[in-house]
Amino acid sequence: MEPTSPTLLIADDDAMIRRVLNKVFTRAGWTVREAGSHTEVPAAAAQPPVPDVLILDLTMDGPVPTEYLPGILAAHPSLQVFIATGHFEDDQLTALVDGKRVRSLPKPFTGTEALEAVRSVRESAP
């Protein structure tokens, strides 16, 4: 059975950020899952229900996103990714952000700002 609410995967090593985003998105009707390191992201993204959106902190422990994100995107063609970072000159960010399925989410941001960014992209999707 397909889930009736969209699913968000929050990948951030900061428990406070995960907690705030979880609370905001849950209140907005989302199903929310969490990962605390880059190592956890591929398995978390593969769990049903498959996430509709991934908010991914660029600077966490584990493999760099350029090593695993292309495979996740290939496996889940409708997945939208927001790279959460305050490091805009980072080569990883430049390599990942395409403006279509992968966008940047500049830190710092509030939970409401993250929700609005995600809603804006989902509403404009074909």
C-alpha positions as CSV (number, residue, x, y, z in Angstrom):
1,M,0.0,0.0,0.0
2,E,1.3,3.5,-0.9
3,P,1.8,5.9,1.9
4,T,-0.7,8.8,1.9
5,S,1.8,11.3,3.3
6,P,5.1,12.4,1.7
7,T,8.2,11.0,3.3
8,L,11.3,13.0,4.4
9,L,14.7,11.6,5.3
10,I,16.7,14.0,7.4
11,A,20.4,13.3,7.4
12,D,22.3,15.4,9.8
13,D,24.8,14.7,12.6
14,D,23.2,17.4,14.8
15,A,20.5,15.8,16.8
16,M,18.9,19.3,17.5
17,I,18.5,19.9,13.8
18,R,17.0,16.5,13.2
19,R,14.6,17.0,16.2
20,V,13.4,20.5,15.0
21,L,13.0,19.3,11.3
22,N,11.2,16.2,12.5
23,K,8.8,18.2,14.6
24,V,8.0,20.7,11.8
25,F,7.6,18.2,9.0
26,T,5.6,15.8,11.2
27,R,3.2,18.6,12.1
28,A,2.8,19.3,8.4
29,G,1.7,15.7,7.7
30,W,5.0,14.2,6.6
31,T,6.4,10.8,7.5
32,V,9.9,11.5,8.8
33,R,13.0,9.3,9.1
34,E,16.4,10.2,10.3
35,A,20.1,9.4,9.7
36,G,22.9,10.7,11.8
37,S,25.9,10.1,9.5
38,H,26.7,9.7,5.8
39,T,27.3,6.0,6.5
40,E,23.6,5.6,7.4
41,V,22.1,7.5,4.4
42,P,22.1,4.8,1.7
43,A,20.3,2.2,3.9
44,A,17.9,4.7,5.2
45,A,17.1,5.9,1.7
46,A,16.4,2.3,0.6
47,Q,13.9,1.6,3.4
48,P,10.2,1.7,2.5
49,P,8.5,4.0,2.2
50,V,11.1,5.5,-0.1
51,P,11.7,9.1,0.7
52,D,10.3,11.8,-1.5
53,V,12.8,14.4,-0.1
54,L,16.2,14.1,1.5
55,I,17.6,16.9,3.5
56,L,21.3,16.1,3.6
57,D,24.0,17.8,5.8
58,L,27.1,18.1,3.7
59,T,29.6,17.8,6.6
60,M,29.0,14.6,8.5
61,D,31.1,11.5,9.3
62,G,31.3,8.8,6.8
63,P,31.8,8.6,3.0
64,V,31.4,11.9,1.1
65,P,28.0,12.3,-0.6
66,T,29.6,12.3,-4.1
67,E,30.4,8.6,-3.4
68,Y,26.8,7.5,-2.7
69,L,24.3,10.1,-3.8
70,P,24.4,9.4,-7.5
71,G,23.4,5.8,-6.8
72,I,20.5,6.9,-4.6
73,L,19.3,9.3,-7.2
74,A,19.5,6.6,-9.9
75,A,17.5,4.2,-7.7
76,H,14.8,6.8,-6.8
77,P,14.1,9.0,-9.9
78,S,11.5,11.2,-8.1
79,L,13.7,11.9,-5.0
80,Q,14.4,15.6,-4.4
81,V,17.5,16.4,-2.4
82,F,18.4,19.5,-0.4
83,I,22.1,19.8,0.6
84,A,22.2,21.7,3.9
85,T,25.4,23.6,4.2
86,G,27.0,26.9,5.2
87,H,30.0,26.1,2.9
88,F,29.0,27.4,-0.5
89,E,32.5,27.2,-2.0
90,D,32.8,23.5,-1.3
91,D,33.8,21.4,-4.3
92,Q,31.4,18.6,-3.1
93,L,28.5,21.1,-3.2
94,T,29.4,22.3,-6.7
95,A,29.6,18.7,-7.9
96,L,26.2,17.7,-6.4
97,V,23.9,20.6,-6.9
98,D,22.2,20.5,-10.3
99,G,19.3,22.9,-9.6
100,K,16.8,20.3,-10.7
101,R,16.7,17.3,-8.3
102,V,19.6,18.5,-6.0
103,R,19.5,22.0,-4.5
104,S,21.3,23.8,-1.7
105,L,19.6,24.7,1.5
106,P,21.8,27.4,3.1
107,K,22.5,27.1,6.8
108,P,21.4,28.5,9.1
109,F,17.8,27.9,8.4
110,T,14.7,27.4,10.5
111,G,12.4,24.4,10.4
112,T,9.7,26.5,8.8
113,E,12.2,27.8,6.1
114,A,13.1,24.3,5.3
115,L,9.5,23.2,5.0
116,E,8.7,26.2,2.8
117,A,11.7,25.4,0.5
118,V,10.6,21.8,0.2
119,R,6.9,22.8,-0.5
120,S,8.0,25.3,-3.1
121,V,9.9,22.7,-5.1
122,R,7.2,20.0,-4.7
123,E,4.5,22.4,-5.8
124,S,6.5,23.5,-8.9
125,A,7.3,19.9,-9.9
126,P,5.5,18.6,-13.0
